[in-house]
Amino acid sequence: MAIEVRIPTILRNYTDGAKAVDAEGATLDDLITNLESRHPGIKDRLVDESGLRRFVNVYLNDEDVRFLGGLGTPLSDGDTVTVLPAVAGG
Amino acid sequence: MLTISQELVDKIVAHARADHPDEACGVIAGRNGVPERFIPMENAERSPTFYRFDSMEQFRVWREMDDRDEEPVVIYHSHTATEAYPSRTDVSYASEPNAHYVLVSTRDEDQVEFRSYRILDGEISEEEVRFIP
């Protein structure tokens, strides 16, 4: 089950510069585990002990996964997952 | 060095003044490092001490830039009570390594502070700003 994952500039050092990579998983959680096996180190930039990192936005197709099921969001073949670091500051 | 048109500078400053005392934020999209398209963003925090792009608005804008082969050349926000220098939170959340981070201070009603920085791996480097007509 192939899912396209779009990678932001700041994380492309984990993907040899690729803007998008393929990964697999029945849920977002599975997908991130699968991504980690292909691109070691990336998982820690996306999640911490409490779940998705607060300043990382993850979208399934056109929706923010926070409004879907967070890490438990189910994925289907052909979905696109987009990662964008939140633009924020003080 | 950031080279930017006076027209874009005026738009950033006007946005910062309009949202004062809350922080204003936005993007200037462009190609090859040239800032061209002014995109004011909503500060989802509506706060005088914090800003965050609304996640859905950010998604739409980032996708639009992607479709147009643009990048976020400038990411700007205002400080409303302090100098135009990146705060600790600005540094910890800086996530666009190629962007010029522009800070505007609206603490003085009559004077504008407009400064630009690169923020990379937790390091701030201020850069010269060249204003062009």
Backbone of each chain as ProteinMPNN parsed JSONL, in Angstrom:
{"seq_chain_A": "MAIEVRIPTILRNYTDGAKAVDAEGATLDDLITNLESRHPGIKDRLVDESGLRRFVNVYLNDEDVRFLGGLGTPLSDGDTVTVLPAVAGG", "coords_chain_A": {"N_chain_A": [[0.85, -1.193, 0.0], [0.951, 1.923, -1.136], [1.846, 5.102, -0.044], [2.166, 8.502, -0.609], [4.537, 10.625, 0.767], [5.017, 13.908, 1.549], [7.81, 15.86, 1.994], [9.138, 18.373, 4.079], [11.47, 21.098, 3.42], [13.31, 21.309, 5.588], [13.536, 18.745, 6.574], [14.647, 17.244, 4.634], [17.198, 16.349, 4.682], [17.065, 13.864, 5.717], [16.066, 12.367, 3.688], [17.729, 12.151, 1.522], [17.529, 14.51, 0.138], [15.136, 14.304, -1.228], [11.911, 15.507, -2.204], [9.552, 14.216, -1.943], [8.562, 11.046, -0.742], [7.9, 7.49, -0.828], [5.896, 5.516, 1.348], [4.562, 3.072, 3.667], [1.589, 1.994, 5.39], [-1.112, 1.264, 7.637], [-2.167, 3.035, 9.343], [-1.476, 6.428, 10.422], [0.43, 6.305, 12.415], [1.633, 3.765, 11.913], [2.669, 4.38, 9.423], [4.617, 6.267, 10.024], [6.4, 4.733, 11.487], [7.203, 3.008, 9.469], [8.38, 4.858, 7.736], [10.544, 5.621, 9.299], [12.086, 3.298, 9.206], [12.973, 3.397, 6.657], [14.156, 5.876, 6.469], [16.152, 6.617, 8.648], [15.952, 8.324, 11.766], [14.103, 10.229, 11.208], [11.675, 9.909, 12.475], [11.853, 10.853, 15.085], [11.734, 13.55, 14.677], [9.171, 14.016, 14.156], [7.403, 12.931, 16.043], [6.9, 12.783, 19.625], [7.042, 11.551, 23.035], [4.442, 12.091, 23.737], [2.956, 12.03, 21.457], [2.131, 13.341, 18.216], [4.416, 15.893, 17.404], [4.1, 19.169, 18.747], [4.635, 21.392, 17.163], [4.678, 20.504, 14.6], [2.974, 20.139, 11.652], [0.792, 17.797, 10.264], [-0.73, 16.56, 7.409], [-3.431, 14.779, 6.01], [-4.106, 14.114, 2.815], [-6.112, 16.77, 2.176], [-6.555, 17.569, 4.77], [-5.892, 18.541, 8.143], [-4.375, 16.295, 10.293], [-4.884, 16.479, 12.97], [-7.501, 17.136, 13.162], [-8.621, 14.87, 12.358], [-7.886, 11.724, 13.119], [-5.529, 12.0, 14.573], [-2.502, 10.324, 15.357], [-3.67, 7.878, 15.014], [-5.085, 8.004, 12.7], [-6.632, 6.468, 9.962], [-5.187, 5.219, 6.912], [-5.251, 5.094, 3.302], [-4.484, 3.336, 0.285], [-2.854, 5.293, -2.114], [-3.266, 7.686, -0.849], [-2.111, 10.964, 0.13], [0.301, 12.185, 2.281], [1.228, 15.058, 3.953], [3.895, 16.812, 5.377], [4.452, 19.607, 7.329], [6.416, 21.926, 8.966], [5.198, 23.86, 11.626], [4.771, 27.367, 11.263], [5.879, 29.539, 13.501], [6.331, 31.509, 16.486], [7.624, 33.945, 18.816]], "CA_chain_A": [[0.0, 0.0, 0.0], [1.88, 3.043, -1.239], [1.357, 6.429, 0.319], [3.182, 9.507, -0.882], [4.758, 11.516, 1.899], [5.724, 15.112, 1.102], [8.789, 16.18, 3.027], [9.53, 19.791, 4.043], [12.895, 21.374, 3.203], [14.162, 21.118, 6.763], [13.718, 17.311, 6.876], [15.114, 16.525, 3.442], [18.49, 15.699, 4.944], [16.789, 12.451, 6.017], [15.545, 11.682, 2.498], [18.673, 12.422, 0.432], [17.087, 15.674, -0.64], [13.868, 14.082, -1.943], [10.762, 16.304, -1.765], [8.464, 13.282, -1.642], [8.998, 9.65, -0.682], [6.804, 6.549, -0.616], [5.946, 4.707, 2.561], [3.374, 2.232, 3.805], [1.036, 1.902, 6.736], [-2.577, 1.287, 7.708], [-2.486, 4.254, 10.089], [-0.377, 7.384, 10.403], [1.433, 5.756, 13.318], [2.35, 2.728, 11.145], [3.392, 5.04, 8.33], [5.81, 6.918, 10.579], [7.326, 3.639, 11.803], [7.74, 2.559, 8.196], [9.279, 5.926, 7.27], [11.755, 5.559, 10.118], [12.92, 2.185, 8.75], [13.576, 3.789, 5.369], [14.888, 7.142, 6.633], [16.393, 6.632, 10.105], [16.114, 9.614, 12.42], [13.02, 11.152, 10.861], [10.552, 9.746, 13.397], [12.047, 11.709, 16.25], [11.409, 14.924, 14.303], [7.721, 14.094, 13.939], [6.642, 12.57, 17.245], [7.588, 12.598, 20.901], [6.34, 10.565, 23.878], [3.02, 12.386, 23.869], [2.279, 11.938, 20.158], [2.67, 14.243, 17.202], [5.026, 17.096, 17.98], [3.156, 20.275, 18.724], [4.918, 22.36, 16.108], [4.738, 19.854, 13.297], [1.643, 19.904, 11.088], [0.713, 16.666, 9.327], [-2.011, 16.605, 6.696], [-3.812, 13.652, 5.161], [-4.707, 14.792, 1.654], [-6.298, 18.204, 2.43], [-7.01, 17.801, 6.148], [-4.944, 18.444, 9.256], [-4.721, 15.04, 10.99], [-5.384, 16.78, 14.317], [-8.973, 17.159, 13.082], [-9.059, 13.526, 11.974], [-7.677, 10.86, 14.297], [-4.152, 12.082, 15.048], [-1.638, 9.224, 14.91], [-4.515, 6.717, 14.694], [-5.814, 8.243, 11.448], [-6.443, 5.392, 8.982], [-4.706, 5.645, 5.593], [-5.576, 4.189, 2.203], [-3.625, 3.352, -0.89], [-3.049, 6.473, -2.947], [-3.325, 8.913, -0.051], [-0.899, 11.785, 0.243], [0.535, 12.76, 3.597], [2.132, 16.208, 3.835], [4.443, 17.282, 6.652], [4.91, 21.002, 7.295], [6.676, 22.474, 10.292], [4.386, 25.049, 11.881], [5.513, 28.62, 11.312], [5.458, 30.084, 14.779], [7.386, 32.142, 17.266], [7.096, 34.831, 19.842]], "C_chain_A": [[0.882, 1.238, 0.0], [1.191, 4.361, -0.906], [2.484, 7.421, 0.066], [3.3, 10.425, 0.33], [5.572, 12.709, 1.407], [6.526, 15.672, 2.265], [9.168, 17.66, 2.962], [11.044, 19.95, 3.921], [13.762, 20.956, 4.381], [14.374, 19.645, 7.11], [14.293, 16.532, 5.694], [16.516, 15.95, 3.611], [18.292, 14.229, 5.317], [16.388, 11.665, 4.765], [16.446, 11.909, 1.281], [18.189, 13.542, -0.476], [15.746, 15.497, -1.325], [12.738, 14.907, -1.338], [9.585, 15.413, -1.385], [9.04, 11.874, -1.653], [7.751, 8.775, -0.521], [7.002, 5.831, 0.704], [4.636, 3.933, 2.646], [2.879, 2.262, 5.23], [-0.472, 1.989, 6.702], [-3.065, 2.504, 8.485], [-1.292, 5.192, 9.99], [0.779, 6.892, 11.282], [2.299, 4.701, 12.603], [3.221, 3.365, 10.071], [4.695, 5.65, 8.85], [6.858, 5.863, 10.963], [7.998, 3.126, 10.531], [8.719, 3.581, 7.605], [10.616, 5.856, 7.988], [12.677, 4.439, 9.628], [13.602, 2.524, 7.43], [14.49, 5.008, 5.508], [15.172, 7.356, 8.115], [16.61, 8.05, 10.649], [14.908, 10.511, 12.22], [11.884, 11.098, 11.883], [10.626, 10.72, 14.576], [11.708, 13.169, 15.957], [9.899, 15.129, 14.166], [6.918, 13.841, 15.207], [7.536, 12.612, 18.48], [6.735, 11.657, 21.744], [4.833, 10.816, 23.886], [2.266, 12.323, 22.542], [2.934, 12.843, 19.138], [3.269, 15.473, 17.869], [4.122, 18.294, 17.752], [3.39, 21.229, 17.559], [5.236, 21.704, 14.767], [3.301, 19.645, 12.839], [1.729, 18.734, 10.121], [-0.683, 16.672, 8.721], [-2.21, 15.3, 5.941], [-4.635, 14.258, 4.024], [-4.888, 16.275, 1.996], [-6.661, 18.532, 3.87], [-5.867, 17.69, 7.151], [-5.32, 17.204, 10.072], [-5.184, 15.283, 12.424], [-6.91, 16.82, 14.334], [-9.515, 15.81, 12.621], [-8.823, 12.638, 13.195], [-6.265, 10.896, 14.831], [-3.331, 10.92, 14.507], [-2.437, 7.989, 14.511], [-5.268, 6.864, 13.377], [-5.573, 7.107, 10.45], [-6.05, 5.951, 7.614], [-5.123, 4.625, 4.546], [-4.572, 4.365, 1.084], [-3.906, 4.611, -1.712], [-3.197, 7.774, -2.186], [-2.01, 9.684, -0.145], [-0.838, 12.359, 1.653], [1.552, 13.875, 3.434], [2.592, 16.618, 5.224], [4.898, 18.723, 6.45], [5.225, 21.441, 8.716], [5.814, 23.726, 10.474], [5.288, 26.276, 11.827], [4.999, 29.373, 12.526], [6.64, 30.739, 15.475], [6.777, 33.09, 18.258], [7.456, 36.262, 19.588]], "O_chain_A": [[1.493, 1.569, 1.016], [0.116, 4.679, -1.415], [3.622, 7.199, 0.48], [2.305, 10.933, 0.847], [6.685, 12.543, 0.908], [6.006, 15.92, 3.353], [9.491, 18.156, 1.883], [11.803, 19.047, 4.274], [14.81, 20.333, 4.207], [15.294, 19.319, 7.86], [14.41, 15.308, 5.748], [16.971, 15.158, 2.785], [19.232, 13.438, 5.246], [16.372, 10.435, 4.784], [15.978, 11.864, 0.143], [18.408, 13.526, -1.687], [15.249, 16.437, -1.946], [12.614, 15.002, -0.117], [8.725, 15.811, -0.599], [9.9, 11.551, -2.472], [6.687, 9.256, -0.13], [8.129, 5.571, 1.124], [3.732, 4.105, 1.828], [3.639, 2.521, 6.163], [-1.052, 2.683, 5.866], [-4.201, 2.951, 8.325], [-0.221, 4.796, 9.529], [1.95, 7.045, 10.934], [3.527, 4.737, 12.678], [4.356, 2.948, 9.84], [5.738, 5.561, 8.203], [8.057, 6.079, 10.784], [9.197, 2.846, 10.515], [9.753, 3.214, 7.046], [11.676, 6.009, 7.381], [13.898, 4.594, 9.627], [14.674, 2.004, 7.123], [15.465, 5.156, 4.772], [14.52, 8.173, 8.766], [17.344, 8.854, 10.074], [14.707, 11.457, 12.982], [11.213, 12.099, 12.133], [9.632, 11.312, 14.997], [11.427, 13.939, 16.876], [9.415, 16.257, 14.074], [5.876, 14.461, 15.423], [8.758, 12.493, 18.39], [5.808, 11.033, 21.229], [4.042, 9.883, 24.022], [1.055, 12.543, 22.513], [4.14, 13.085, 19.186], [2.683, 16.026, 18.799], [3.47, 18.42, 16.715], [2.442, 21.809, 17.029], [5.948, 22.256, 13.928], [2.5, 19.042, 13.554], [2.617, 18.678, 9.27], [-1.684, 16.775, 9.429], [-1.287, 14.78, 5.315], [-5.703, 14.83, 4.238], [-3.888, 16.987, 2.099], [-7.04, 19.666, 4.163], [-4.986, 16.842, 7.013], [-6.468, 17.076, 10.498], [-5.801, 14.41, 13.034], [-7.538, 16.575, 15.364], [-10.727, 15.63, 12.508], [-9.506, 12.796, 14.207], [-5.825, 9.944, 15.475], [-3.448, 10.567, 13.334], [-1.947, 7.146, 13.76], [-6.004, 5.962, 12.976], [-4.423, 6.813, 10.125], [-6.518, 7.015, 7.208], [-5.323, 3.449, 4.85], [-3.91, 5.396, 0.959], [-5.062, 4.947, -1.971], [-3.251, 8.846, -2.788], [-0.955, 9.129, -0.454], [-1.804, 12.942, 2.146], [2.615, 13.671, 2.848], [1.782, 16.756, 6.14], [5.641, 19.022, 5.515], [4.366, 21.333, 9.591], [5.719, 24.554, 9.568], [6.429, 26.236, 12.286], [3.842, 29.789, 12.577], [7.795, 30.544, 15.095], [5.575, 33.057, 18.518], [7.084, 37.14, 20.367]]}, "seq_chain_B": "MLTISQELVDKIVAHARADHPDEACGVIAGRNGVPERFIPMENAERSPTFYRFDSMEQFRVWREMDDRDEEPVVIYHSHTATEAYPSRTDVSYASEPNAHYVLVSTRDEDQVEFRSYRILDGEISEEEVRFIP", "coords_chain_B": {"N_chain_B": [[22.346, 38.95, 2.474], [19.311, 40.801, 2.286], [17.351, 41.787, -0.383], [14.823, 43.943, -1.125], [11.708, 45.273, -2.273], [10.539, 48.619, -1.774], [7.813, 48.843, -1.763], [6.883, 46.333, -0.908], [7.965, 46.326, 1.65], [6.507, 48.429, 2.765], [3.973, 47.272, 2.781], [4.282, 45.153, 4.602], [4.849, 46.585, 6.929], [2.487, 48.068, 7.189], [0.667, 46.01, 7.665], [1.624, 45.065, 10.11], [1.209, 47.328, 11.715], [-1.566, 47.503, 11.579], [-2.444, 45.24, 12.954], [-1.425, 45.58, 15.457], [-2.122, 45.782, 18.955], [-1.53, 43.065, 18.733], [0.62, 40.458, 17.485], [1.609, 40.459, 14.089], [1.791, 38.433, 11.114], [3.312, 36.804, 8.248], [4.074, 35.955, 4.793], [6.451, 36.41, 2.152], [6.352, 35.36, -0.989], [8.411, 33.963, -3.57], [10.763, 33.583, -6.318], [13.973, 32.113, -6.877], [15.134, 33.374, -4.662], [14.153, 35.95, -4.721], [12.0, 38.234, -3.309], [8.544, 38.522, -3.946], [5.654, 38.139, -3.948], [3.19, 39.212, -1.85], [1.874, 37.83, 1.052], [-0.246, 38.098, 3.462], [-0.745, 36.555, 6.609], [-3.022, 34.891, 8.816], [-2.747, 35.391, 12.28], [-3.003, 32.767, 14.203], [-2.902, 32.633, 16.888], [-3.592, 35.098, 17.841], [-2.221, 37.028, 19.547], [-0.311, 39.219, 21.702], [2.226, 38.388, 22.206], [2.939, 36.116, 20.861], [3.029, 34.166, 17.844], [1.416, 32.179, 15.371], [1.04, 30.491, 12.352], [-2.14, 29.763, 10.959], [-3.02, 26.393, 10.641], [-4.404, 25.239, 8.439], [-4.554, 27.353, 6.643], [-1.856, 27.745, 6.192], [-1.24, 25.328, 4.927], [-2.688, 25.586, 2.496], [-1.451, 27.845, 1.388], [1.235, 27.026, 1.188], [0.972, 24.924, -0.598], [0.059, 26.262, -2.821], [2.304, 27.839, -3.363], [4.086, 25.829, -4.03], [2.887, 24.828, -6.367], [3.295, 26.993, -8.008], [5.955, 27.041, -8.257], [7.284, 28.51, -6.341], [8.949, 29.788, -3.385], [8.992, 30.261, 0.205], [10.317, 33.158, 0.511], [10.62, 35.285, 2.238], [9.818, 35.292, 5.659], [7.779, 36.923, 7.773], [7.25, 38.626, 10.905], [5.768, 40.533, 13.596], [7.043, 42.326, 16.427], [5.552, 43.658, 19.245], [6.081, 45.07, 21.51], [8.713, 44.975, 21.976], [12.177, 44.974, 20.811], [13.099, 44.595, 17.298], [14.193, 41.879, 17.115], [15.079, 38.451, 16.958], [13.285, 36.33, 19.162], [13.722, 33.903, 21.835], [11.845, 31.876, 21.368], [11.314, 32.343, 18.679], [13.672, 31.455, 17.538], [13.708, 28.757, 18.304], [11.574, 27.661, 16.882], [12.131, 28.162, 14.264], [11.964, 27.098, 11.005], [12.412, 27.13, 8.325], [14.981, 26.824, 6.451], [15.96, 28.283, 4.288], [14.813, 30.739, 4.324], [14.471, 34.337, 4.68], [14.211, 35.745, 7.726], [12.158, 38.178, 8.707], [11.827, 40.809, 10.962], [9.68, 43.101, 12.47], [9.294, 45.941, 14.433], [6.694, 47.374, 16.29], [6.692, 48.942, 18.474], [7.211, 51.621, 18.776], [5.333, 54.38, 17.887], [5.967, 56.204, 15.901], [8.253, 55.433, 14.677], [9.85, 53.04, 12.599], [11.108, 49.801, 12.958], [12.868, 47.666, 10.998], [14.135, 44.667, 10.352], [16.35, 42.013, 9.278], [17.029, 38.483, 9.302], [18.934, 35.44, 9.24], [18.103, 32.273, 10.353], [19.487, 29.506, 11.545], [19.944, 26.23, 12.563], [19.647, 27.004, 15.254], [21.189, 29.263, 15.37], [21.464, 32.765, 15.149], [21.818, 35.03, 12.511], [22.196, 38.317, 11.738], [21.355, 40.242, 8.86], [22.197, 42.482, 6.178], [19.823, 44.844, 4.895], [18.638, 45.726, 1.778], [16.908, 48.26, 0.34], [14.849, 48.642, -2.439], [13.49, 50.66, -5.098]], "CA_chain_B": [[21.67, 40.237, 2.327], [17.955, 40.778, 1.74], [17.002, 42.899, -1.265], [13.361, 43.932, -1.122], [11.158, 46.534, -2.777], [9.928, 49.489, -0.77], [6.382, 48.556, -1.771], [6.656, 45.168, -0.037], [8.263, 46.764, 3.016], [5.363, 49.228, 3.223], [2.856, 46.358, 3.046], [4.573, 44.442, 5.852], [4.713, 47.53, 8.046], [1.062, 48.4, 7.328], [0.023, 44.857, 8.304], [2.047, 45.051, 11.518], [0.518, 48.44, 12.399], [-3.002, 47.221, 11.636], [-2.739, 44.193, 13.943], [-0.93, 46.012, 16.75], [-0.981, 45.268, 19.715], [-1.202, 41.654, 18.503], [1.66, 40.237, 16.498], [1.174, 40.148, 12.724], [2.74, 37.512, 10.485], [3.018, 36.506, 6.853], [5.102, 35.407, 3.921], [6.612, 36.935, 0.804], [6.767, 34.26, -1.849], [9.178, 34.399, -4.725], [11.615, 32.569, -6.945], [15.407, 32.429, -6.859], [15.491, 34.262, -3.57], [13.638, 37.309, -4.913], [10.663, 38.343, -2.726], [7.644, 39.138, -4.93], [4.204, 38.072, -3.728], [2.869, 39.486, -0.439], [0.791, 36.974, 1.543], [-0.458, 38.274, 4.902], [-1.341, 35.352, 7.193], [-3.724, 35.098, 10.071], [-2.073, 34.889, 13.481], [-4.007, 31.906, 14.853], [-2.814, 32.833, 18.346], [-4.094, 36.434, 18.174], [-1.556, 37.307, 20.82], [0.736, 40.238, 21.633], [3.548, 37.827, 22.498], [3.167, 34.856, 20.157], [2.3, 34.018, 16.584], [1.46, 30.875, 14.714], [0.183, 30.45, 11.172], [-3.233, 28.813, 11.007], [-2.461, 25.227, 9.938], [-5.034, 25.02, 7.13], [-4.138, 28.439, 5.76], [-0.47, 27.449, 5.819], [-1.27, 24.232, 3.949], [-3.123, 26.118, 1.195], [-0.445, 28.766, 0.855], [2.437, 26.259, 0.83], [0.678, 24.163, -1.806], [0.011, 27.232, -3.92], [3.686, 28.197, -3.703], [4.635, 24.655, -4.698], [2.322, 24.791, -7.723], [3.835, 28.11, -8.788], [7.418, 26.976, -8.193], [7.791, 29.572, -5.47], [9.341, 29.385, -2.041], [8.816, 31.354, 1.157], [11.6, 33.877, 0.514], [10.615, 36.04, 3.492], [8.783, 35.015, 6.661], [7.854, 38.1, 8.646], [6.284, 38.83, 11.991], [6.053, 41.761, 14.336], [7.111, 42.39, 17.892], [4.753, 44.859, 19.475], [6.546, 45.799, 22.692], [10.161, 44.79, 22.125], [12.916, 45.302, 19.597], [12.942, 43.697, 16.152], [15.267, 40.894, 17.206], [14.414, 37.159, 17.207], [13.179, 35.865, 20.539], [14.123, 32.503, 21.986], [10.875, 31.005, 20.674], [11.515, 32.495, 17.228], [14.799, 30.621, 17.146], [13.453, 27.328, 18.453], [10.618, 27.168, 15.896], [12.528, 28.526, 12.898], [11.958, 25.809, 10.314], [12.644, 27.297, 6.884], [16.407, 27.18, 6.423], [16.325, 29.198, 3.2], [14.037, 31.985, 4.403], [14.907, 35.512, 5.421], [13.25, 36.027, 8.795], [12.051, 39.626, 8.887], [11.184, 41.253, 12.198], [9.285, 44.503, 12.485], [8.785, 46.322, 15.753], [5.709, 48.468, 16.28], [6.615, 49.508, 19.833], [7.222, 53.078, 18.66], [4.305, 54.755, 16.909], [6.471, 57.061, 14.826], [9.459, 54.909, 14.056], [9.743, 51.633, 12.216], [12.318, 48.988, 12.957], [12.683, 46.591, 10.018], [15.44, 43.993, 10.316], [16.263, 40.681, 8.673], [17.944, 37.501, 9.894], [18.915, 34.013, 8.907], [18.105, 31.482, 11.587], [19.886, 28.168, 11.111], [20.469, 25.394, 13.655], [19.681, 27.726, 16.519], [22.083, 30.425, 15.298], [20.884, 33.942, 14.499], [22.744, 36.004, 11.933], [21.514, 39.47, 11.139], [21.879, 40.55, 7.533], [21.895, 43.816, 5.669], [18.621, 44.923, 4.059], [18.744, 46.753, 0.739], [15.571, 48.65, -0.122], [14.881, 49.126, -3.818], [12.222, 51.333, -5.425]], "C_chain_B": [[20.264, 40.033, 1.756], [17.753, 42.011, 0.869], [15.495, 42.856, -1.452], [12.829, 45.295, -1.567], [10.494, 47.312, -1.645], [8.43, 49.215, -0.657], [6.056, 47.377, -0.842], [6.919, 45.521, 1.43], [7.067, 47.523, 3.587], [4.173, 48.329, 3.563], [3.06, 45.606, 4.361], [4.331, 45.367, 7.044], [3.243, 47.884, 8.272], [0.312, 47.259, 8.017], [0.354, 44.825, 9.803], [1.334, 46.137, 12.325], [-0.968, 48.104, 12.595], [-3.331, 46.218, 12.742], [-2.234, 44.535, 15.346], [-2.121, 46.219, 17.705], [-0.746, 43.765, 19.589], [-0.084, 41.56, 17.466], [1.031, 39.902, 15.141], [2.216, 39.235, 12.094], [2.35, 37.246, 9.036], [4.255, 36.068, 6.098], [5.24, 36.306, 2.697], [7.155, 35.78, -0.025], [7.579, 34.811, -3.012], [9.974, 33.26, -5.312], [13.063, 33.056, -6.911], [15.784, 33.468, -5.806], [14.986, 35.684, -3.71], [12.211, 37.406, -4.356], [9.719, 39.107, -3.647], [6.193, 39.235, -4.481], [3.894, 38.146, -2.233], [1.679, 38.63, 0.0], [0.64, 37.181, 3.053], [-1.158, 37.031, 5.445], [-2.064, 35.743, 8.475], [-2.828, 34.608, 11.21], [-3.101, 34.097, 14.281], [-3.999, 32.094, 16.368], [-3.435, 34.162, 18.784], [-3.533, 36.935, 19.501], [-0.536, 38.418, 20.657], [2.144, 39.671, 21.843], [3.863, 36.557, 21.716], [2.471, 34.907, 18.804], [2.422, 32.588, 16.104], [0.539, 30.937, 13.505], [-0.938, 29.449, 11.435], [-2.846, 27.607, 10.132], [-3.094, 25.006, 8.565], [-4.658, 26.114, 6.138], [-2.702, 28.187, 5.283], [-0.421, 26.363, 4.746], [-1.626, 24.756, 2.557], [-2.04, 26.992, 0.56], [0.812, 28.016, 0.406], [2.198, 25.455, -0.454], [0.634, 25.079, -3.026], [1.429, 27.629, -4.348], [4.344, 27.057, -4.478], [4.186, 24.604, -6.155], [2.931, 25.863, -8.609], [5.35, 28.124, -8.804], [8.022, 28.093, -7.363], [8.262, 28.962, -4.158], [9.046, 30.546, -1.099], [10.143, 32.101, 1.303], [11.741, 34.665, 1.817], [9.506, 35.496, 4.387], [8.874, 36.166, 7.663], [6.895, 37.974, 9.813], [6.694, 40.058, 12.772], [6.254, 41.463, 15.817], [6.433, 43.704, 18.255], [5.189, 45.649, 20.706], [8.057, 45.722, 22.868], [10.855, 45.046, 20.795], [12.732, 44.232, 18.514], [14.122, 42.732, 16.102], [14.639, 39.551, 17.572], [14.44, 36.745, 18.683], [13.641, 34.408, 20.617], [13.144, 31.565, 21.265], [10.997, 31.134, 19.155], [12.614, 31.553, 16.748], [14.427, 29.145, 17.234], [12.455, 26.798, 17.431], [10.996, 27.508, 14.464], [12.729, 27.251, 12.085], [12.116, 25.926, 8.802], [14.08, 27.773, 6.695], [16.783, 28.187, 5.348], [15.655, 30.56, 3.307], [14.811, 33.106, 5.084], [13.831, 35.745, 6.476], [13.252, 37.532, 9.074], [11.273, 39.92, 10.163], [10.9, 42.739, 12.094], [8.859, 44.807, 13.906], [7.843, 47.501, 15.627], [5.639, 49.135, 17.646], [6.61, 51.03, 19.817], [6.251, 53.479, 17.555], [4.866, 55.482, 15.697], [7.641, 56.462, 14.069], [9.267, 53.446, 13.719], [11.101, 50.967, 12.351], [12.044, 47.827, 12.028], [14.034, 45.912, 9.866], [15.272, 42.566, 9.799], [17.367, 39.765, 9.191], [17.869, 36.19, 9.135], [18.918, 33.296, 10.246], [18.318, 30.03, 11.182], [20.487, 27.404, 12.283], [20.632, 26.174, 14.95], [20.57, 28.962, 16.526], [21.396, 31.56, 14.543], [21.989, 34.711, 13.807], [21.952, 37.113, 11.259], [22.159, 39.761, 9.793], [21.457, 41.955, 7.122], [20.603, 43.763, 4.848], [18.815, 46.053, 3.06], [17.345, 47.021, 0.206], [15.681, 49.171, -1.541], [13.518, 49.715, -4.174], [11.22, 50.356, -6.043]], "O_chain_B": [[20.053, 39.209, 0.866], [17.955, 43.14, 1.318], [14.95, 41.842, -1.888], [13.423, 46.333, -1.274], [9.963, 46.736, -0.695], [7.85, 49.341, 0.421], [5.082, 47.418, -0.09], [6.201, 45.081, 2.328], [6.66, 47.302, 4.728], [3.449, 48.593, 4.523], [2.121, 45.441, 5.14], [3.698, 44.987, 8.029], [2.8, 47.988, 9.416], [-0.566, 47.496, 8.846], [-0.515, 44.59, 10.643], [0.912, 45.91, 13.459], [-1.546, 48.388, 13.644], [-4.37, 46.327, 13.393], [-2.578, 43.855, 16.312], [-3.101, 46.819, 17.263], [0.138, 43.228, 20.256], [0.121, 42.478, 16.673], [0.051, 39.161, 15.06], [3.383, 39.254, 12.484], [1.198, 37.44, 8.648], [5.321, 35.844, 6.671], [4.259, 36.9, 2.251], [8.261, 35.29, 0.204], [7.446, 35.976, -3.385], [9.877, 32.117, -4.865], [13.33, 34.257, -6.915], [16.639, 34.324, -6.033], [15.347, 36.547, -2.909], [11.307, 36.742, -4.864], [10.041, 40.211, -4.086], [5.568, 40.287, -4.614], [4.277, 37.271, -1.457], [0.607, 38.693, -0.602], [1.317, 36.517, 3.839], [-2.07, 36.509, 4.805], [-1.77, 36.754, 9.114], [-2.222, 33.541, 11.115], [-3.959, 34.672, 14.951], [-4.969, 31.757, 17.047], [-3.767, 34.338, 19.956], [-4.272, 37.224, 20.442], [0.054, 38.556, 19.585], [3.134, 40.383, 21.68], [4.936, 35.978, 21.886], [1.462, 35.592, 18.632], [3.393, 31.889, 16.392], [-0.604, 31.38, 13.611], [-0.716, 28.411, 12.058], [-2.394, 27.787, 9.002], [-2.4, 24.626, 7.622], [-4.467, 25.852, 4.95], [-2.383, 28.393, 4.112], [0.338, 26.462, 3.781], [-0.97, 24.426, 1.569], [-1.755, 26.892, -0.633], [1.387, 28.332, -0.636], [3.093, 25.318, -1.288], [1.102, 24.728, -4.109], [1.719, 27.74, -5.539], [5.063, 27.284, -5.452], [4.988, 24.37, -7.059], [3.069, 25.672, -9.818], [5.969, 29.071, -9.289], [9.125, 28.564, -7.639], [8.01, 27.794, -3.861], [8.869, 31.681, -1.542], [10.989, 31.726, 2.115], [12.813, 34.714, 2.42], [8.387, 35.267, 3.928], [9.901, 36.362, 8.313], [5.865, 37.305, 9.725], [7.809, 40.561, 12.636], [5.72, 40.501, 16.369], [6.706, 44.74, 17.648], [4.724, 46.767, 20.925], [8.617, 46.32, 23.787], [10.206, 45.304, 19.781], [12.274, 43.122, 18.784], [14.935, 42.763, 15.178], [13.747, 39.511, 18.419], [15.474, 36.806, 19.349], [13.913, 33.77, 19.599], [13.554, 30.59, 20.634], [10.809, 30.159, 18.428], [12.501, 30.935, 15.69], [14.78, 28.362, 16.353], [12.472, 25.605, 17.129], [10.256, 27.175, 13.538], [13.565, 26.417, 12.433], [11.972, 24.939, 8.081], [14.365, 28.969, 6.768], [17.799, 28.872, 5.465], [15.897, 31.439, 2.48], [15.673, 32.874, 5.932], [12.661, 35.923, 6.138], [14.218, 38.081, 9.605], [10.206, 39.355, 10.407], [11.752, 43.529, 11.689], [8.141, 44.02, 14.522], [8.139, 48.491, 14.957], [4.659, 49.812, 17.96], [6.074, 51.663, 20.727], [6.334, 52.984, 16.432], [4.316, 55.393, 14.6], [7.987, 56.906, 12.975], [8.611, 52.704, 14.45], [12.117, 51.506, 11.912], [11.092, 47.076, 12.239], [14.971, 46.496, 9.322], [14.187, 41.989, 9.876], [18.48, 40.204, 9.478], [16.873, 35.88, 8.481], [19.65, 33.671, 11.161], [17.455, 29.406, 10.565], [21.427, 27.876, 12.921], [21.629, 26.026, 15.656], [20.699, 29.634, 17.549], [20.832, 31.367, 13.466], [23.003, 35.023, 14.432], [21.157, 36.882, 10.348], [23.358, 39.554, 9.608], [20.5, 42.525, 7.647], [20.321, 42.763, 4.188], [19.115, 47.186, 3.435], [16.682, 46.123, -0.313], [16.506, 50.039, -1.826], [12.502, 49.309, -3.609], [10.102, 50.748, -6.379]]}, "name": "protein", "num_of_chains": 2, "seq": "MAIEVRIPTILRNYTDGAKAVDAEGATLDDLITNLESRHPGIKDRLVDESGLRRFVNVYLNDEDVRFLGGLGTPLSDGDTVTVLPAVAGGMLTISQELVDKIVAHARADHPDEACGVIAGRNGVPERFIPMENAERSPTFYRFDSMEQFRVWREMDDRDEEPVVIYHSHTATEAYPSRTDVSYASEPNAHYVLVSTRDEDQVEFRSYRILDGEISEEEVRFIP"}
